[in-house]
Amino acid sequence: MEEVKKKLQETSPNGRLPCVMAFKIARECDCPIAEVGKLCNELKIKIVGCQLGLF
């Protein structure tokens, strides 16, 4: 999970992460998207541009 956290922090320097990037990170790290979402919450990273219109 440390690899995922590092990528999240690198791709969201302003505390915002596009939804499409969250999915890309999940694929690259072979991690469930739900886990990426939980890590974003822990790291205080806001998901923007949600593909599902949820955020």
Secondary structure per residue as TSV (DSSP state, phi and psi in degrees):
chain	resnum	aa	ss	phi	psi
A	1	M	-	360.0	-21.2
A	2	E	H	-64.2	-36.3
A	3	E	H	-63.0	-41.7
A	4	V	H	-65.2	-45.2
A	5	K	H	-59.0	-43.5
A	6	K	H	-61.7	-45.5
A	7	K	H	-64.3	-40.1
A	8	L	H	-61.4	-44.9
A	9	Q	H	-66.7	-37.6
A	10	E	H	-68.0	-34.8
A	11	T	H	-93.3	0.5
A	12	S	-	-136.0	61.9
A	13	P	T	-62.7	-23.8
A	14	N	T	-99.3	11.4
A	15	G	S	79.9	14.5
A	16	R	E	-129.5	136.1
A	17	L	E	-131.3	121.8
A	18	P	E	-62.6	141.1
A	19	C	H	-53.4	-43.0
A	20	V	H	-60.0	-34.3
A	21	M	H	-70.9	-35.2
A	22	A	H	-61.9	-43.4
A	23	F	H	-65.0	-40.0
A	24	K	H	-63.4	-44.5
A	25	I	H	-62.5	-41.9
A	26	A	H	-59.8	-44.0
A	27	R	H	-64.4	-48.2
A	28	E	H	-60.9	-36.6
A	29	C	T	-96.5	3.2
A	30	D	T	50.7	52.9
A	31	C	-	-125.7	140.2
A	32	P	-	-60.7	141.3
A	33	I	H	-60.4	-32.0
A	34	A	H	-62.6	-36.9
A	35	E	H	-67.9	-38.8
A	36	V	H	-61.4	-42.4
A	37	G	H	-61.0	-43.1
A	38	K	H	-62.5	-41.9
A	39	L	H	-65.8	-37.7
A	40	C	H	-60.2	-43.0
A	41	N	H	-61.2	-45.6
A	42	E	H	-60.4	-39.2
A	43	L	T	-88.3	2.4
A	44	K	T	61.0	40.4
A	45	I	-	-102.7	126.5
A	46	K	E	-91.0	131.0
A	47	I	E	-85.5	127.2
A	48	V	E	-122.4	160.0
A	49	G	S	62.3	44.3
A	50	C	-	-61.6	131.2
A	51	Q	T	-69.7	-21.7
A	52	L	T	-100.4	-4.3
A	53	G	S	74.2	25.4
A	54	L	-	-94.1	-22.8
A	55	F	-	-116.8	360.0
